[in-house]
Amino acid sequence: MQHYTDTILYKTHQHIIVLVCSFLSVYIPYILLIIIVGNFILQWSLFLTGFLLWIGALIIFAWYYFFWVKSYFIVSNEKIIVKVRNGLFSKFHMSIHYKNIRDTAFSKNNILHYALGYGTFFARSSAGAVGDLEARAIPNIEKVYKIINALHNFTDAERKHITKLEDLMQPQSFSKVEDSSVNLKDETPETLQQATQKEKQILLNIQGIKEVIELDDSDRRYIFENEEERNHGVHECLRRQVLFAATHDSTFRDPDEAIVMQSGEKVVFPVVEFHEIQRKKVSSSSPGLQVHEYLESKFENMWDYDATLLIWFDI
């Protein structure tokens, strides 16, 4: 039985193609051996040959299935775990805590990786190469990469409250409120709806912004699953209490910071400040093409040359 002090959020085996390839690499030579020895040397009957082929397939498959089903890639709310059973008396077990992760990456290196959606996941440790983690043939590798990056962006205290994957796409009600918005006149705390309407009106008064809508949980889920990984804003916006989508034309002001950054050959789209909103953890980001096309249908007056913008904050 497995015992963890943390909560398992995602658990998978290596892609089933690993099991199939391991089985075939032994079974095909076995078939050739049975046919050559049985049919041409010992003159076995068709029934005996077929029986040996069937029983051989069962034994070989069961052997590799045992190792495959006993090996796991686990994403919990505290760490990433790799468990590999590579022999009857041999196993490999490694984990890395999010707080010790320096950066992450994934790779797809051939046509099978792209066709079947699996690949290799890498997590580089802040402790150096000794603590680096590598997990091969992980199914849905891009989804796994997004999940881990989203978890990595939380603090240790925040991650403890994440008990299911859906929590990654919800406003984090468990975050500490540092400077509550309070109406000093009547000392009545400002509600989320009041704050949302207030900031929406501020946005609509900005030159160039045409429409503003608040995105709901289904919108957050779509963005989480479909935004480009290099658009770093996607992981930040999904953590905030309020998420707006806005359209703007060419008269809208220049962004507060650079919207594109390049390091060597890698191009990323960073989180950008948005000074008109005076709230906590305010940021903005331009969505990728797929999310932009998804948002277009939500606006009534979207023109061909209008752009979309995501703006988010906490109350």
C-alpha positions in Angstrom: 0.0 0.0 0.0 1.2 3.5 -0.8 1.4 6.1 1.9 1.7 9.9 1.2 1.4 12.9 3.4 0.4 15.0 0.4 -2.5 14.7 -2.0 -2.2 13.0 -5.3 -3.6 15.2 -8.1 -2.6 13.3 -11.2 -1.3 9.7 -11.6 -0.4 7.8 -14.8 1.7 5.0 -16.1 4.1 5.4 -19.1 2.2 5.5 -22.4 0.9 2.1 -23.4 3.0 2.1 -26.5 5.9 1.3 -24.1 4.2 -1.8 -23.0 3.3 -2.8 -26.6 6.8 -2.2 -27.9 8.4 -4.1 -25.0 6.1 -7.1 -25.7 6.6 -7.1 -29.4 10.4 -6.8 -29.2 10.4 -10.3 -27.5 7.3 -11.9 -28.9 8.2 -11.4 -32.6 11.5 -13.3 -32.3 9.6 -15.9 -30.2 7.1 -16.4 -33.1 10.0 -16.8 -35.6 11.7 -19.3 -33.3 8.5 -21.4 -32.8 7.7 -21.4 -36.5 11.2 -22.4 -37.6 11.8 -25.0 -34.9 8.2 -26.4 -34.8 7.3 -26.4 -38.5 10.6 -27.0 -40.3 12.6 -29.0 -37.8 10.3 -30.9 -35.4 7.3 -31.0 -37.7 4.8 -30.0 -34.9 1.1 -30.0 -35.5 -0.7 -26.8 -36.3 -2.6 -27.1 -32.9 0.7 -27.4 -30.9 2.3 -24.5 -32.8 -0.8 -22.4 -32.2 -0.9 -23.4 -28.5 2.7 -22.5 -27.9 2.3 -19.1 -29.7 -0.8 -18.4 -27.5 0.8 -19.4 -24.2 4.0 -17.6 -25.1 2.1 -14.4 -25.8 0.3 -14.7 -22.5 3.5 -15.2 -20.5 5.6 -12.5 -22.3 2.7 -10.0 -22.0 2.1 -10.7 -18.4 5.8 -10.3 -17.6 6.0 -6.8 -19.2 2.6 -5.8 -18.0 3.7 -6.4 -14.4 6.5 -3.9 -14.7 4.5 -1.4 -16.6 1.5 -1.4 -14.2 3.8 -1.1 -11.2 5.6 2.0 -12.5 4.0 5.4 -12.0 4.4 9.1 -12.7 2.7 11.0 -9.9 1.9 14.7 -9.5 0.9 15.6 -5.9 0.3 19.0 -4.3 3.8 18.9 -2.8 6.1 17.1 -5.3 6.6 15.1 -8.5 7.2 11.4 -8.0 8.7 8.8 -10.4 8.4 5.1 -9.5 9.9 2.6 -11.9 9.8 -1.2 -11.4 12.5 -2.5 -13.7 13.0 -6.0 -12.3 11.6 -8.6 -9.9 14.1 -7.3 -7.3 14.8 -3.9 -8.7 13.0 -0.6 -8.5 13.7 3.1 -8.9 12.0 5.8 -6.9 12.7 9.6 -7.1 10.8 12.7 -6.2 11.4 16.5 -6.4 9.5 19.1 -4.4 8.2 22.2 -6.2 10.1 24.5 -4.0 13.3 22.8 -5.2 12.5 23.0 -9.0 14.5 25.5 -10.9 12.7 25.1 -14.2 10.8 22.5 -16.3 10.6 21.3 -19.9 9.2 18.6 -22.1 10.2 17.1 -25.4 8.6 15.4 -28.3 11.2 14.0 -30.6 9.5 11.9 -33.3 6.3 11.4 -35.2 5.0 8.9 -32.7 5.3 11.4 -29.9 3.2 13.9 -31.8 0.7 11.3 -33.1 0.1 9.7 -29.7 0.7 12.8 -27.5 3.4 11.5 -25.2 6.9 12.6 -24.5 9.7 13.2 -21.9 9.3 15.5 -18.9 12.2 17.2 -17.3 12.5 19.1 -14.0 15.8 20.7 -13.2 16.6 21.0 -9.5 18.0 24.0 -7.8 20.4 21.6 -6.1 22.1 20.7 -9.4 22.2 17.8 -11.8 22.2 15.2 -8.9 18.6 16.2 -8.1 17.3 16.6 -11.7 14.2 14.5 -12.6 13.5 12.9 -16.0 10.4 10.9 -16.8 10.0 9.3 -20.2 7.0 8.3 -22.3 4.5 10.3 -20.2 1.0 10.4 -21.8 -0.7 13.8 -22.5 2.7 15.4 -21.9 1.6 18.9 -22.7 -1.3 18.7 -20.2 1.1 17.3 -17.5 3.6 20.1 -18.3 0.8 22.8 -17.8 -0.4 21.2 -14.5 3.1 21.1 -13.1 3.9 24.6 -14.1 0.7 25.9 -12.6 1.5 24.1 -9.3 5.0 25.5 -9.3 3.6 29.0 -9.4 1.8 28.6 -6.1 3.5 29.0 -2.7 3.9 26.0 -0.4 1.1 27.2 1.8 -1.3 27.6 -1.2 -0.5 24.2 -2.6 -1.5 22.5 0.6 -5.1 23.6 0.0 -5.2 22.1 -3.6 -6.9 18.8 -3.4 -8.0 18.3 -7.0 -7.0 19.5 -10.4 -10.1 21.7 -10.7 -8.6 23.9 -7.9 -5.9 25.1 -10.4 -8.6 26.7 -12.4 -10.5 28.3 -9.6 -9.9 31.7 -7.9 -7.8 30.9 -4.9 -10.1 31.7 -2.0 -7.5 30.2 0.4 -5.0 32.9 -0.4 -4.4 35.3 2.4 -6.0 38.6 2.1 -3.4 41.2 2.8 -5.1 44.6 2.3 -8.8 44.1 2.4 -10.8 46.7 0.5 -13.0 48.4 3.0 -15.4 51.3 2.6 -14.1 53.7 5.3 -17.3 55.7 5.3 -19.6 52.9 6.6 -16.9 50.3 7.4 -18.8 47.8 5.3 -16.4 45.4 3.4 -16.6 45.8 -0.3 -18.2 42.7 -2.0 -16.6 40.9 -4.9 -19.5 42.0 -7.2 -19.1 45.6 -6.2 -15.4 45.5 -6.8 -15.9 43.7 -10.2 -18.4 46.3 -11.4 -16.2 49.2 -10.3 -13.1 48.0 -12.1 -15.1 47.0 -15.2 -16.3 50.6 -15.4 -12.8 51.9 -15.0 -11.7 49.7 -17.9 -14.5 50.8 -20.2 -13.5 54.5 -19.6 -10.0 53.8 -20.9 -9.3 55.1 -24.4 -9.4 52.3 -27.0 -11.1 49.6 -24.8 -14.4 48.8 -26.4 -16.0 45.9 -24.5 -15.2 44.1 -21.2 -16.6 40.8 -19.9 -15.9 38.7 -16.9 -14.8 35.1 -17.6 -16.3 32.2 -15.7 -15.0 28.8 -14.7 -15.6 27.2 -18.1 -13.7 30.0 -19.7 -10.8 29.5 -17.3 -10.8 25.8 -18.0 -10.6 26.4 -21.8 -7.8 28.9 -21.4 -5.9 26.4 -19.1 -6.2 23.6 -21.6 -5.6 25.6 -24.8 -3.3 28.6 -24.2 0.2 28.4 -25.6 2.8 27.3 -23.0 5.1 30.2 -23.8 2.3 32.6 -22.8 3.3 32.8 -19.1 0.2 34.9 -18.2 -2.1 31.9 -18.5 -0.8 30.4 -15.3 -1.0 33.6 -13.4 -4.5 34.7 -14.5 -6.2 31.4 -13.5 -5.2 31.9 -9.9 -6.9 35.3 -9.5 -10.4 36.1 -8.2 -11.4 38.3 -11.1 -10.6 37.6 -14.7 -11.7 40.0 -17.4 -11.4 39.7 -21.2 -11.5 43.0 -23.1 -11.4 44.1 -26.7 -9.4 47.2 -27.8 -8.6 49.0 -31.1 -5.5 50.8 -32.3 -6.1 53.9 -30.1 -5.4 51.9 -26.9 -2.3 53.0 -25.1 1.1 51.2 -25.3 1.6 48.4 -22.8 3.2 49.2 -19.5 6.0 46.7 -20.2 7.4 44.6 -23.0 4.8 42.0 -24.2 7.4 39.8 -25.9 10.7 38.6 -24.4 13.5 36.6 -26.1 16.2 34.6 -24.4 18.5 33.0 -27.0 16.1 31.3 -29.4 13.2 31.1 -26.9 10.4 33.6 -27.2 7.9 34.0 -24.4 5.0 36.3 -23.6 5.3 37.6 -20.1 2.8 38.9 -17.6 2.4 42.7 -18.0 1.4 45.3 -15.4 -1.9 47.2 -15.8 -1.6 50.5 -14.0 -5.3 51.7 -14.3 -6.5 48.9 -11.9 -5.5 49.7 -8.3 -6.0 46.2 -6.8 -3.8 43.4 -5.6 -1.7 41.3 -8.0 -3.0 43.2 -11.1 -1.6 41.9 -14.4 -2.6 41.5 -18.0 -1.6 39.4 -21.0 -2.5 39.0 -24.7 -4.0 35.6 -25.4 -2.7 33.3 -28.1 -4.5 32.8 -31.4 -6.7 29.8 -30.3 -7.9 31.6 -27.1 -8.3 34.8 -29.0 -10.6 33.1 -31.5 -12.5 31.5 -28.6 -13.0 34.9 -27.0 -14.2 36.6 -30.2 -17.6 34.9 -30.1 -18.3 36.4 -26.6 -18.2 40.0 -27.8 -20.9 41.8 -29.7 -18.8 44.5 -31.5 -15.6 42.7 -32.4 -14.1 44.1 -35.6 -11.5 42.4 -37.8 -8.6 44.5 -36.5 -9.6 44.6 -32.8 -7.4 42.7 -30.3 -8.3 40.9 -27.1 -6.7 41.3 -23.7 -6.9 39.4 -20.5 -6.8 41.4 -17.2 -6.9 39.9 -13.7 -6.6 40.9 -10.1 -7.5 39.9 -6.5 -9.8 41.9 -4.3 
